[in-house]
């Protein structure tokens, strides 16, 4: 499964970013291969429509799930329409690796925009 996590940096050791649309980075993680790639969020610097731009970027990457602290309504609708599942950070997450670990353990709550 390919997932993306909103992050303040470009590695698994980076702090998580609770903002989806305005996060500086996304960490793409493949749970089967245990590989990751840090990619700059093109929506992060936009003056408007950051959430939709970020959502479209994530959709274009072909991910199955997105993990963040919150998803704006427009981003959530775009992700949901594309079949991308959304999960929220929970508990004592300190970095991207801890979010990945909790996702794999099934400990992150699903986000339902409705």
WONORKA-V125140 format. One record per backbone hydrogen bond with DSSP energy under -1.0 kcal/mol. CO is the residue of the C=O (numbers start at 0). NH is the residue of the N-H. If there is no record, write none. Layout:
# WONORKA-V125140
co=CO nh=NH
co=CO nh=NH
This chain:
# WONORKA-V125140
co=0 nh=30
co=1 nh=63
co=1 nh=64
co=2 nh=28
co=3 nh=66
co=4 nh=26
co=5 nh=16
co=6 nh=24
co=10 nh=13
co=11 nh=96
co=13 nh=95
co=14 nh=7
co=19 nh=22
co=23 nh=40
co=24 nh=6
co=25 nh=38
co=26 nh=4
co=27 nh=36
co=28 nh=2
co=29 nh=33
co=34 nh=29
co=36 nh=27
co=38 nh=25
co=40 nh=43
co=42 nh=45
co=48 nh=52
co=49 nh=53
co=50 nh=54
co=51 nh=55
co=52 nh=56
co=53 nh=57
co=54 nh=58
co=55 nh=59
co=56 nh=60
co=57 nh=62
co=58 nh=61
co=63 nh=84
co=64 nh=3
co=65 nh=86
co=66 nh=5
co=67 nh=88
co=71 nh=75
co=72 nh=76
co=73 nh=77
co=74 nh=78
co=75 nh=79
co=76 nh=80
co=77 nh=81
co=78 nh=83
co=79 nh=82
co=84 nh=65
co=85 nh=110
co=86 nh=67
co=90 nh=92
co=94 nh=98
co=95 nh=99
co=96 nh=100
co=97 nh=101
co=98 nh=102
co=99 nh=103
co=100 nh=104
co=101 nh=106
co=102 nh=105
co=108 nh=87
